[in-house]
Amino acid sequence: MSVFVGNMEAENKPQPEISMRPFALSALLLASTSLPVLANEVNIYSYRQPELIKPLTDAFTAETGIAVNVAYLEKGMVERLVAEGNRSPADLVLTVDIARLAEIVEAGVTQPVESDVLKANVPEIYHDPANHWWGLTSRARIIYASKDRAALGEITTYEDLADPKWKGRICTRPGTHAYNVALVAAVLHHLGADDTKTWLEGVKANLAKKPEGNDRGQVKSIWAGECDISLGNTYYMAEMLKDPEQTAWADSVRIEFPTFKDGGTHVNISGVAMTKSAPNQENALKMMEFLTSPAAQKIYAEANAEYPITPGVEPDELVKSWGGFTADTVNLMELAKLRPAALKLIETVDFDG
């Protein structure tokens, strides 16, 4: 696999030493002429980190003999694809969060993919109704709860976070962050605009401090006694356990899976889409189908401490130890449509003020 590392999506992750090859260079320079199309390769623009992708690309190449070239980006993927137009060397895009997947589709730089394999491997709620993007792994937006100060079972629903019993006990990253906007979009789906506004006002009233930092920073605040519970994504538990400085933070909390009163636990996804101008469409489809296969799902889910999308594939043992949950059943593209309204409500109540 040849790669280029731009800035990375993760929170303060170190940049690995990786070589640069011609495909990656074209990703940055927006070459004015079409690159030669090789019959035995597939090219990817990725917002996911090298260490998460390399085990997959290595396995795909070993199985098919198809070379995989990856350009790693932090931002600007949509703008780059639009600027490159039909000259783009990219066949696939890999990214996280429904907002980014929806943005790519709305920019008109992807194409629908019809595949019986993908439909069999990816549940309906985890792919675009028009088949432009397909989910690969999921993560839940859960509660990190102090083992000492939050009673087991005290947290049951997302709606409950607005209850005055939590006054001065909640920490969270900014409400305007993509992860929280997605959650508020889910609240909006379940409660409607008026009740979501009331819910946001209630949660804001219960905050122990001004929203700031990232999800791991909130767990650190629980460890330090500044709050009792926080919102976070499941995989950050694995990230903290890998870091000697953060292990104590992780050990101070447990994961709780709240639900909506009329639904399940809110989830978000990583996903893949084929570009509109993909020069290697046949290989790209093979890659997409491989990524949803049981073998690849196991590799990917273990690498990123997320939940496999494909039915019947078990999570990594560490992830499984956090407990099971029932995912909310709303299609994530429906939540993507609600994000602008969710963000407006967050700003209306001045949640981060």
N, C-alpha and C positions, 0 to 999 in steps of 0.2 A: 504494500500500500504506500503510495506517495501522498504527502500531505503538506499543507502550509498552515501555520498557526498564526492567526490574527489575535485579537484580544478574545477572551473567553467568557462564556456565559456565567460561570459559577462565581460564588462569592469568594473573592481573594484567593483563587486557586493558583498554584505555581505554574509557570509556563514550561512545558517539557522541551527537551532538546529534540527537534525533529527536522528532517531534511525538507528542502523545497524542490519541487519539480515543475515542469512547464505548465501543467494544468493549473497548479496553484498560482503561478505567476499570472496566467491569463485572468484568473479570478479577480486579481487586484488591478490589473492594467486595462481591463475591458478592451481586449484586442479588437482592432478594427476589421479584421478579416476572420473568416471562419477557420477554426482549428481543424486539422485533419481528423476524420472520424476513424478510429481504430475498431476493428470488428470484435475485439476481445477485451473491452474495457467498459467501465461505468464510472461516471464522474458525479461527485456529490458536493453540494454546499451544505455545511453543517453548523448549527449553533451548539452542538454537543461537543464535549471535550474529547481530546484524542484518546485518553485512557478508557473511555466508555465505548468508543467505536472500534478501536483496533481489533479486539477479540472477535468482533462480528465480521469485519472485513476480511480478516485472516481466514476465518472459517468458511466464508463464502468463496473466497478464491481457491481454497483447498478443495472445496466440493465441486466447483464449476470450471476452474481454470481461468475465470474472468478477473482481470486486474481491476482494482478499485482505487481511484484517485479522489482525495478528499481535501477540500479547502475549508478551514475552520474560521468562522467569523463570529464577532460579538454583536454587530449591528449592521444595518445597511443592506441586508440580503434582498429585500424587495426592491429597493432602489437600484441595486446592481443588476438584478434580473430584468427590470424594466429598461434600464439603459442598454443592456446587452441585446435585448430583443431576441430575434431569431439567430443571432450570432453566439448566443450563450453556449459554453461548453457543458453546462450543468445538465445532468439527466434527472437527478433527484435532489430534494431538499430534506434535511433532517432537522427537526426543531422541537422545542418544548413549549407547552402552554397553548391552549385553544386560541388565545388572542393572536399569536403569531401565525398559527395555521390559517385562521380566518383572514388575516391580513394578506397573506400570500395568495389565497384564493380570490379575494376581492380585487387584488391588483391585476388579475387576468393573466398571470404568468404560469398557471398550472393547467393540467388537462385531466379530465375524468379518466379513471382506470377501471375497466370492467374485468373482473377476474373471479371465477368460481372459487379459486383457492383463497383469495383474500376474504370473500364473503363467508366462507366456511370458518376461517380462522379468527376473524375480527367481529365481535358482537355489534349489533346495529347502532347502539348508543356511542360506540367508539370509532365510527367513521362518518365522514361527510355524507349526508343524504344524496348528494350528487356525485359521490365517489371521487372527489378531488383530493382528499387526504384520508389517510388510514392510520389509526392509532397503533402504537407499538407497546408501550408500557403505561401504567397509570400510577398516580400517587394520590393519597388522600390528604385533604386539608383538615387536620385534626387538632386536638388539644393536648399540649404538654402540661401535665399537672404535677404539682409538688407532691412528692411521696409523703411529706410530713404535714402539709397544711391544707391539702385538698382531699377530702374523704373519697374513698373508692365508691364510684357510683353517684357522686354528687353532680357530675356533669352528664346530662342525657341528650339534650338537643341544642342546636345552634340558637334557636329562639330563646333558650334559657340564659344565654350570655347577657341579655338585657335586663335580667332580674336584679333588683337592688341588692340581693344577697352577695353579689360579686363586686360591690362598690369598693374601689381601691385595690382590687385583686387581679386585674387583667393587664397583661402586656401584649403589645403587637407591633409589628413593623407598620409603616405608613399605610393608611387605608387606600391611598392612591396607587400602591404597588400592584402590579399585574395579578399576583396571587390573591390579594384581598379583593380586588375588583371582580375577579372571577367568582369568589365566594359571595360577594354582595349581589352579583347577577343571579346566582342561584337562589339567594334569599328573595330577590325580586320576583323570580319565577314562582316561588311558592307562596309568598305573602302579598304580592301586589305593591304598588308604589307607596301608598299611605302608610301601611304597616311596616314596610322596609325603612322608611324615613324614621318612624317611631323607634324601630329596632336599633338603627344606627345611633340615634340620640341616646338610647338606653345603654348601649355598649360604650359609647364615648363617656358617659357619666360614670361608668364603672372602671375606667382606665386608672392604673396606678401611676402612670406617667405619660408624657407626650409620646405618640407613636414615632419610633425612629429605629434605625439599625436594620438588621436582617433577622431571619427566623432563629438562627443560633444565638444571636444576641439576646433574644427574649428568654431563651432557656438559661442563659447566664444570669439574667436578672432574677429568675426564679431561684437559682442556686444562691444568689446573693441576698435573697430575702426581700427583694423589692416588689415582688408580686407572687401570686399563687398559681396562676395558669396563664398560658399564652397560646396563640394560634400559630400553627406551623405545618410544614409539609413532612410527611412521614420519613422521607429518606435522609433528612438532616440528623436523625438519631444515629444512623450508620456513619455519617460524616463526623459527628462529634466523637463517636467511639474510636475512630481511627486516629484522632489527634490527642496526644497525651495531655495537652493543656486543657482540652475540652471534655475529657472523659468524666471528670467530676461533675460537670454540668449535666451531662447525660444521665449519670447515676442518680442525680437528685430528682429526676422526674420519671413519670410513666406516660405512656401514650393512651389517650382515651379517644374513642371513635363516636363523636356525637352524630346525630341524624337530624333531619327535618321531621317535624311532627307528622307530616304526611308523605315522607319520602325516606331516602337513605342518606349515606355519608357523601359529602361533596368530594368529587375527584376531578383531577385534571390529567393531562396526558402528554406523552411525547408522541410524535407522529412523523409520517413520511408522505411526500407528495411528488408526483412526476411533473417536471417542468413542461411548459407548452412546447418548447423548442427542442426537447430532448433528442440529441443526435444518436443515442444508443437505446432506443425504446425497448427493444427485445431484452437486452441485458438489464435494463432498469426494472422491467417487470419481474424478471427472475430474481433480482435483488429484493424487491418489495415482498414477493411471495416467500423468499427465504427468511426475511426478517420476522415474518409472522409464523414461521414453522416452529414446532415444539423445541427443536434443538437450539435454534437461534434465540427464542424467547427465554430459554433458561440461561443462556450466556448473557443476554442483555440485562435481564432482571437481576442477576447476581452482580453484574458490574455496576449497576446504578442504584441498587437497593430499592427498586420499585416493584410493582406488581405486574406479572405477565398479563397480556391482553387475551391471548389464546386460551380458550376453555380447556381445562384439564391439566394445564401446566402449573406446577406448584411454585410458590415463591421460594426465595432463598431461606435457609433455616433461620437466620437472624430476623428477616422480615416476618416470617411466620410466627416468631416468638412474640411479636407485638400484639397478636390477636387478629381475629378475622372481623370483617365488616360487610355490610350489604351496601353496594354503591347505589347512589341516586340514579334513577332510570331516565332522566331527561337527556336527550341528545345534546352533546356539548356545543354543536353549532347553533342550537336554540339559545344557549347561554351567551354565546358570542354576540348574537344580535342584541342582547340586553346590556352589554357592557357599557355603551355610551350612556344609557339611562342610569345604570348603576353608578358610574363615575360622577354623573351630575348630582345624584343624591348624596354621595360622599362629600362632594364639594359644598353642597347646599348646607349640610349640617356642620361644615368646617371640622370634619373628623380629625384632621391632623393639626388643628390649630391649638 
